[in-house]
Amino acid sequence: MTTRTHQSVRLDVLLAEARRTPHTQITSGSAMHLYARLGLACRRTTAQGDLRAAAARGWLTPHGPDNRRHYTLRGNRD
């Protein structure tokens, strides 16, 4: 039996949402709202870390400066 981490669950949710709405810009705030709708409460720093992790895995592309960063599904343009 494989144990899933909280982050792996959140990353699955992020990727599913990015695939569902491929041309949407994902921010830490929109990730937090997505998590809240699913009962997955988190802090902004957690959402930011999840977005960076998804980008490191090649799923999302980061855009913009650090203080206004948003992400899009890899392969899609803004």
N, CA, C and O atoms as a printed pandas DataFrame, in Angstrom:
     atom_number atom_name residue_name chain_id  residue_number  x_coord  y_coord  z_coord
0              1         N          MET        A               1    0.847   -1.184    0.000
1              2        CA          MET        A               1    0.000    0.000    0.000
2              3         C          MET        A               1    0.890    1.244    0.000
3              4         O          MET        A               1    1.822    1.346    0.798
4              5         N          THR        A               2    0.602    2.177   -0.887
5              6        CA          THR        A               2    1.372    3.397   -1.001
6              7         C          THR        A               2    0.694    4.501   -0.196
7              8         O          THR        A               2   -0.508    4.733   -0.325
8              9         N          THR        A               3    1.481    5.174    0.633
9             10        CA          THR        A               3    0.957    6.284    1.415
10            11         C          THR        A               3    1.151    7.569    0.630
11            12         O          THR        A               3    2.259    7.871    0.185
12            13         N          ARG        A               4    0.079    8.323    0.462
13            14        CA          ARG        A               4    0.151    9.589   -0.254
14            15         C          ARG        A               4    0.355   10.714    0.734
15            16         O          ARG        A               4   -0.216   10.707    1.825
16            17         N          THR        A               5    1.167   11.679    0.353
17            18        CA          THR        A               5    1.388   12.843    1.208
18            19         C          THR        A               5    0.302   13.873    0.947
19            20         O          THR        A               5   -0.402   13.812   -0.060
20            21         N          HIS        A               6    0.177   14.817    1.865
21            22        CA          HIS        A               6   -0.782   15.907    1.666
22            23         C          HIS        A               6   -0.422   16.685    0.403
23            24         O          HIS        A               6   -1.302   17.084   -0.359
24            25         N          GLN        A               7    0.885   16.899    0.185
25            26        CA          GLN        A               7    1.278   17.652   -0.997
26            27         C          GLN        A               7    0.925   16.906   -2.273
27            28         O          GLN        A               7    0.496   17.529   -3.244
28            29         N          SER        A               8    1.093   15.591   -2.299
29            30        CA          SER        A               8    0.769   14.859   -3.530
30            31         C          SER        A               8   -0.721   14.961   -3.855
31            32         O          SER        A               8   -1.100   15.015   -5.025
32            33         N          VAL        A               9   -1.553   14.987   -2.834
33            34        CA          VAL        A               9   -2.997   15.164   -3.050
34            35         C          VAL        A               9   -3.256   16.551   -3.624
35            36         O          VAL        A               9   -4.000   16.696   -4.594
36            37         N          ARG        A              10   -2.640   17.573   -3.023
37            38        CA          ARG        A              10   -2.842   18.948   -3.511
38            39         C          ARG        A              10   -2.312   19.097   -4.942
39            40         O          ARG        A              10   -2.944   19.761   -5.764
40            41         N          LEU        A              11   -1.165   18.491   -5.247
41            42        CA          LEU        A              11   -0.622   18.598   -6.600
42            43         C          LEU        A              11   -1.527   17.925   -7.619
43            44         O          LEU        A              11   -1.680   18.424   -8.734
44            45         N          ASP        A              12   -2.123   16.809   -7.255
45            46        CA          ASP        A              12   -3.084   16.158   -8.141
46            47         C          ASP        A              12   -4.271   17.071   -8.427
47            48         O          ASP        A              12   -4.753   17.142   -9.557
48            49         N          VAL        A              13   -4.736   17.766   -7.396
49            50        CA          VAL        A              13   -5.856   18.702   -7.539
50            51         C          VAL        A              13   -5.460   19.855   -8.458
51            52         O          VAL        A              13   -6.229   20.242   -9.339
52            53         N          LEU        A              14   -4.257   20.405   -8.253
53            54        CA          LEU        A              14   -3.789   21.504   -9.101
54            55         C          LEU        A              14   -3.698   21.075  -10.563
55            56         O          LEU        A              14   -4.163   21.788  -11.452
56            57         N          LEU        A              15   -3.108   19.928  -10.807
57            58        CA          LEU        A              15   -2.952   19.453  -12.181
58            59         C          LEU        A              15   -4.306   19.192  -12.834
59            60         O          LEU        A              15   -4.508   19.527  -14.001
60            61         N          ALA        A              16   -5.221   18.603  -12.094
61            62        CA          ALA        A              16   -6.560   18.356  -12.640
62            63         C          ALA        A              16   -7.252   19.665  -12.997
63            64         O          ALA        A              16   -7.891   19.765  -14.044
64            65         N          GLU        A              17   -7.128   20.662  -12.136
65            66        CA          GLU        A              17   -7.745   21.964  -12.416
66            67         C          GLU        A              17   -7.081   22.635  -13.613
67            68         O          GLU        A              17   -7.768   23.226  -14.446
68            69         N          ALA        A              18   -5.764   22.552  -13.710
69            70        CA          ALA        A              18   -5.052   23.143  -14.845
70            71         C          ALA        A              18   -5.475   22.479  -16.153
71            72         O          ALA        A              18   -5.620   23.152  -17.173
72            73         N          ARG        A              19   -5.671   21.182  -16.125
73            74        CA          ARG        A              19   -6.116   20.467  -17.329
74            75         C          ARG        A              19   -7.567   20.787  -17.669
75            76         O          ARG        A              19   -7.942   20.840  -18.840
76            77         N          ARG        A              20   -8.381   21.001  -16.633
77            78        CA          ARG        A              20   -9.805   21.319  -16.842
78            79         C          ARG        A              20   -9.969   22.707  -17.453
79            80         O          ARG        A              20  -10.856   22.928  -18.277
80            81         N          THR        A              21   -9.108   23.642  -17.046
81            82        CA          THR        A              21   -9.161   25.025  -17.535
82            83         C          THR        A              21   -7.770   25.401  -18.050
83            84         O          THR        A              21   -7.064   26.171  -17.399
84            85         N          PRO        A              22   -7.367   24.873  -19.204
85            86        CA          PRO        A              22   -5.973   24.991  -19.644
86            87         C          PRO        A              22   -5.475   26.399  -19.947
87            88         O          PRO        A              22   -4.263   26.612  -19.973
88            89         N          HIS        A              23   -6.342   27.350  -20.172
89            90        CA          HIS        A              23   -5.882   28.697  -20.505
90            91         C          HIS        A              23   -6.007   29.667  -19.331
91            92         O          HIS        A              23   -5.853   30.876  -19.504
92            93         N          THR        A              24   -6.282   29.143  -18.148
93            94        CA          THR        A              24   -6.426   29.965  -16.953
94            95         C          THR        A              24   -5.078   30.162  -16.286
95            96         O          THR        A              24   -4.260   29.245  -16.225
96            97         N          GLN        A              25   -4.855   31.377  -15.785
97            98        CA          GLN        A              25   -3.654   31.660  -15.009
98            99         C          GLN        A              25   -3.908   31.228  -13.566
99           100         O          GLN        A              25   -4.898   31.633  -12.956
100          101         N          ILE        A              26   -3.026   30.418  -13.033
101          102        CA          ILE        A              26   -3.175   29.918  -11.670
102          103         C          ILE        A              26   -2.232   30.707  -10.764
103          104         O          ILE        A              26   -1.027   30.772  -11.010
104          105         N          THR        A              27   -2.790   31.300   -9.725
105          106        CA          THR        A              27   -2.013   32.050   -8.743
106          107         C          THR        A              27   -2.094   31.324   -7.407
107          108         O          THR        A              27   -2.864   30.376   -7.250
108          109         N          SER        A              28   -1.303   31.772   -6.455
109          110        CA          SER        A              28   -1.396   31.159   -5.125
110          111         C          SER        A              28   -2.785   31.373   -4.546
111          112         O          SER        A              28   -3.314   30.492   -3.869
112          113         N          GLY        A              29   -3.383   32.534   -4.803
113          114        CA          GLY        A              29   -4.733   32.800   -4.306
114          115         C          GLY        A              29   -5.768   31.881   -4.932
115          116         O          GLY        A              29   -6.652   31.379   -4.237
116          117         N          SER        A              30   -5.669   31.654   -6.242
117          118        CA          SER        A              30   -6.645   30.768   -6.885
118          119         C          SER        A              30   -6.434   29.326   -6.429
119          120         O          SER        A              30   -7.396   28.566   -6.314
120          121         N          ALA        A              31   -5.185   28.943   -6.170
121          122        CA          ALA        A              31   -4.921   27.599   -5.641
122          123         C          ALA        A              31   -5.533   27.459   -4.247
123          124         O          ALA        A              31   -6.117   26.422   -3.931
124          125         N          MET        A              32   -5.405   28.487   -3.415
125          126        CA          MET        A              32   -5.985   28.446   -2.072
126          127         C          MET        A              32   -7.506   28.318   -2.140
127          128         O          MET        A              32   -8.100   27.566   -1.368
128          129         N          HIS        A              33   -8.140   29.052   -3.064
129          130        CA          HIS        A              33   -9.598   28.963   -3.209
130          131         C          HIS        A              33  -10.006   27.567   -3.684
131          132         O          HIS        A              33  -11.001   27.014   -3.215
132          133         N          LEU        A              34   -9.249   27.012   -4.600
133          134        CA          LEU        A              34   -9.518   25.654   -5.078
134          135         C          LEU        A              34   -9.421   24.667   -3.921
135          136         O          LEU        A              34  -10.307   23.832   -3.739
136          137         N          TYR        A              35   -8.365   24.760   -3.151
137          138        CA          TYR        A              35   -8.194   23.876   -2.003
138          139         C          TYR        A              35   -9.346   24.034   -1.011
139          140         O          TYR        A              35   -9.869   23.046   -0.497
140          141         N          ALA        A              36   -9.737   25.279   -0.744
141          142        CA          ALA        A              36  -10.810   25.538    0.228
142          143         C          ALA        A              36  -12.121   24.910   -0.236
143          144         O          ALA        A              36  -12.861   24.353    0.575
144          145         N          ARG        A              37  -12.414   24.997   -1.537
145          146        CA          ARG        A              37  -13.646   24.387   -2.066
146          147         C          ARG        A              37  -13.665   22.893   -1.823
147          148         O          ARG        A              37  -14.732   22.296   -1.687
148          149         N          LEU        A              38  -12.484   22.281   -1.766
149          150        CA          LEU        A              38  -12.385   20.838   -1.570
150          151         C          LEU        A              38  -12.098   20.455   -0.124
151          152         O          LEU        A              38  -11.861   19.285    0.178
152          153         N          GLY        A              39  -12.120   21.439    0.767
153          154        CA          GLY        A              39  -11.874   21.166    2.180
154          155         C          GLY        A              39  -10.407   20.961    2.510
155          156         O          GLY        A              39  -10.085   20.373    3.542
156          157         N          LEU        A              40   -9.515   21.434    1.656
157          158        CA          LEU        A              40   -8.076   21.305    1.875
158          159         C          LEU        A              40   -7.504   22.669    2.268
159          160         O          LEU        A              40   -6.921   23.361    1.434
160          161         N          ALA        A              41   -7.668   23.047    3.518
161          162        CA          ALA        A              41   -7.202   24.353    3.974
162          163         C          ALA        A              41   -5.677   24.413    3.920
163          164         O          ALA        A              41   -4.999   23.438    4.245
164          165         N          CYS        A              42   -5.146   25.560    3.509
165          166        CA          CYS        A              42   -3.698   25.744    3.506
166          167         C          CYS        A              42   -3.374   27.230    3.565
167          168         O          CYS        A              42   -4.238   28.082    3.359
168          169         N          ARG        A              43   -2.130   27.514    3.846
169          170        CA          ARG        A              43   -1.631   28.889    3.865
170          171         C          ARG        A              43   -1.110   29.253    2.478
171          172         O          ARG        A              43   -0.872   28.387    1.636
172          173         N          ARG        A              44   -0.938   30.562    2.262
173          174        CA          ARG        A              44   -0.428   31.039    0.970
174          175         C          ARG        A              44    0.943   30.433    0.664
175          176         O          ARG        A              44    1.207   30.056   -0.478
176          177         N          THR        A              45    1.811   30.335    1.662
177          178        CA          THR        A              45    3.147   29.773    1.413
178          179         C          THR        A              45    3.062   28.313    0.970
179          180         O          THR        A              45    3.891   27.855    0.183
180          181         N          THR        A              46    2.074   27.587    1.467
181          182        CA          THR        A              46    1.877   26.197    1.034
182          183         C          THR        A              46    1.454   26.167   -0.429
183          184         O          THR        A              46    1.975   25.372   -1.212
184          185         N          ALA        A              47    0.506   27.036   -0.801
185          186        CA          ALA        A              47    0.055   27.100   -2.195
186          187         C          ALA        A              47    1.209   27.502   -3.109
187          188         O          ALA        A              47    1.362   26.940   -4.194
188          189         N          GLN        A              48    2.019   28.464   -2.683
189          190        CA          GLN        A              48    3.168   28.885   -3.488
190          191         C          GLN        A              48    4.151   27.725   -3.674
191          192         O          GLN        A              48    4.670   27.515   -4.770
192          193         N          GLY        A              49    4.397   26.988   -2.614
193          194        CA          GLY        A              49    5.292   25.837   -2.699
194          195         C          GLY        A              49    4.752   24.757   -3.625
195          196         O          GLY        A              49    5.501   24.130   -4.374
196          197         N          ASP        A              50    3.446   24.551   -3.562
197          198        CA          ASP        A              50    2.822   23.562   -4.452
198          199         C          ASP        A              50    2.965   23.980   -5.913
199          200         O          ASP        A              50    3.257   23.150   -6.773
200          201         N          LEU        A              51    2.762   25.263   -6.191
201          202        CA          LEU        A              51    2.891   25.741   -7.563
202          203         C          LEU        A              51    4.326   25.609   -8.053
203          204         O          LEU        A              51    4.558   25.215   -9.196
204          205         N          ARG        A              52    5.289   25.935   -7.196
205          206        CA          ARG        A              52    6.700   25.753   -7.574
206          207         C          ARG        A              52    7.010   24.274   -7.817
207          208         O          ARG        A              52    7.729   23.933   -8.757
208          209         N          ALA        A              53    6.466   23.402   -6.969
209          210        CA          ALA        A              53    6.699   21.956   -7.130
210          211         C          ALA        A              53    6.100   21.445   -8.443
211          212         O          ALA        A              53    6.708   20.623   -9.128
212          213         N          ALA        A              54    4.909   21.935   -8.790
213          214        CA          ALA        A              54    4.274   21.522  -10.053
214          215         C          ALA        A              54    5.093   22.018  -11.247
215          216         O          ALA        A              54    5.205   21.326  -12.259
216          217         N          ALA        A              55    5.664   23.217  -11.125
217          218        CA          ALA        A              55    6.523   23.738  -12.198
218          219         C          ALA        A              55    7.813   22.919  -12.287
219          220         O          ALA        A              55    8.288   22.635  -13.387
220          221         N          ALA        A              56    8.377   22.543  -11.154
221          222        CA          ALA        A              56    9.606   21.742  -11.137
222          223         C          ALA        A              56    9.378   20.369  -11.771
223          224         O          ALA        A              56   10.296   19.790  -12.353
224          225         N          ARG        A              57    8.163   19.855  -11.659
225          226        CA          ARG        A              57    7.823   18.563  -12.268
226          227         C          ARG        A              57    7.514   18.705  -13.764
227          228         O          ARG        A              57    7.317   17.709  -14.459
228          229         N          GLY        A              58    7.474   19.941  -14.247
229          230        CA          GLY        A              58    7.215   20.166  -15.665
230          231         C          GLY        A              58    5.750   20.254  -16.018
231          232         O          GLY        A              58    5.404   20.244  -17.200
232          233         N          TRP        A              59    4.879   20.341  -15.032
233          234        CA          TRP        A              59    3.434   20.393  -15.289
234          235         C          TRP        A              59    2.963   21.806  -15.588
235          236         O          TRP        A              59    2.086   22.000  -16.430
236          237         N          LEU        A              60    3.534   22.798  -14.908
237          238        CA          LEU        A              60    3.122   24.191  -15.051
238          239         C          LEU        A              60    4.313   25.036  -15.469
239          240         O          LEU        A              60    5.463   24.683  -15.208
240          241         N          THR        A              61    4.022   26.165  -16.126
241          242        CA          THR        A              61    5.040   27.123  -16.522
242          243         C          THR        A              61    4.854   28.397  -15.709
243          244         O          THR        A              61    3.760   28.960  -15.701
244          245         N          PRO        A              62    5.914   28.873  -15.015
245          246        CA          PRO        A              62    5.799   30.117  -14.254
246          247         C          PRO        A              62    5.917   31.339  -15.166
247          248         O          PRO        A              62    6.630   31.310  -16.169
248          249         N          HIS        A              63    5.214   32.405  -14.808
249          250        CA          HIS        A              63    5.249   33.666  -15.554
250          251         C          HIS        A              63    5.283   34.821  -14.563
251          252         O          HIS        A              63    4.723   34.731  -13.471
252          253         N          GLY        A              64    5.937   35.894  -14.949
253          254        CA          GLY        A              64    5.918   37.112  -14.156
254          255         C          GLY        A              64    6.947   37.155  -13.043
255          256         O          GLY        A              64    7.646   36.177  -12.777
256          257         N          PRO        A              65    7.027   38.328  -12.389
257          258        CA          PRO        A              65    7.980   38.508  -11.291
258          259         C          PRO        A              65    7.535   37.747  -10.042
259          260         O          PRO        A              65    6.382   37.329   -9.930
260          261         N          ASP        A              66    8.467   37.575   -9.110
261          262        CA          ASP        A              66    8.181   36.815   -7.892
262          263         C          ASP        A              66    6.954   37.322   -7.142
263          264         O          ASP        A              66    6.197   36.524   -6.589
264          265         N          ASN        A              67    6.748   38.635   -7.117
265          266        CA          ASN        A              67    5.629   39.174   -6.339
266          267         C          ASN        A              67    4.303   39.210   -7.102
267          268         O          ASN        A              67    3.296   39.649   -6.547
268          269         N          ARG        A              68    4.277   38.767   -8.344
269          270        CA          ARG        A              68    3.031   38.697   -9.142
270          271         C          ARG        A              68    3.035   37.435   -9.995
271          272         O          ARG        A              68    2.495   37.428  -11.101
272          273         N          ARG        A              69    3.637   36.381   -9.488
273          274        CA          ARG        A              69    3.828   35.142  -10.251
274          275         C          ARG        A              69    2.493   34.461  -10.514
275          276         O          ARG        A              69    1.627   34.411   -9.641
276          277         N          HIS        A              70    2.337   33.943  -11.710
277          278        CA          HIS        A              70    1.212   33.070  -12.035
278          279         C          HIS        A              70    1.749   31.929  -12.885
279          280         O          HIS        A              70    2.861   31.994  -13.409
280          281         N          TYR        A              71    0.953   30.900  -13.010
281          282        CA          TYR        A              71    1.365   29.676  -13.694
282          283         C          TYR        A              71    0.300   29.281  -14.704
283          284         O          TYR        A              71   -0.889   29.536  -14.513
284          285         N          THR        A              72    0.752   28.656  -15.780
285          286        CA          THR        A              72   -0.179   28.104  -16.766
286          287         C          THR        A              72    0.227   26.654  -17.031
287          288         O          THR        A              72    1.358   26.251  -16.758
288          289         N          LEU        A              73   -0.698   25.898  -17.555
289          290        CA          LEU        A              73   -0.418   24.526  -17.913
290          291         C          LEU        A              73    0.704   24.505  -18.947
291          292         O          LEU        A              73    0.664   25.265  -19.914
292          293         N          ARG        A              74    1.681   23.664  -18.760
293          294        CA          ARG        A              74    2.831   23.583  -19.670
294          295         C          ARG        A              74    2.343   23.371  -21.094
295          296         O          ARG        A              74    1.505   22.507  -21.351
296          297         N          GLY        A              75    2.874   24.165  -22.017
297          298        CA          GLY        A              75    2.494   24.025  -23.415
298          299         C          GLY        A              75    1.425   25.000  -23.853
299          300         O          GLY        A              75    1.184   25.147  -25.051
300          301         N          ASN        A              76    0.770   25.677  -22.905
301          302        CA          ASN        A              76   -0.242   26.677  -23.252
302          303         C          ASN        A              76    0.349   28.066  -23.089
303          304         O          ASN        A              76    1.204   28.301  -22.235
304          305         N          ARG        A              77   -0.117   28.966  -23.911
305          306        CA          ARG        A              77    0.353   30.358  -23.835
306          307         C          ARG        A              77   -0.643   31.177  -23.033
307          308         O          ARG        A              77   -1.809   30.811  -22.889
308          309         N          ASP        A              78   -0.143   32.307  -22.510
309          310        CA          ASP        A              78   -1.015   33.239  -21.755
310          311         C          ASP        A              78   -2.147   33.737  -22.606
311          312         O          ASP        A              78   -2.971   34.523  -22.138
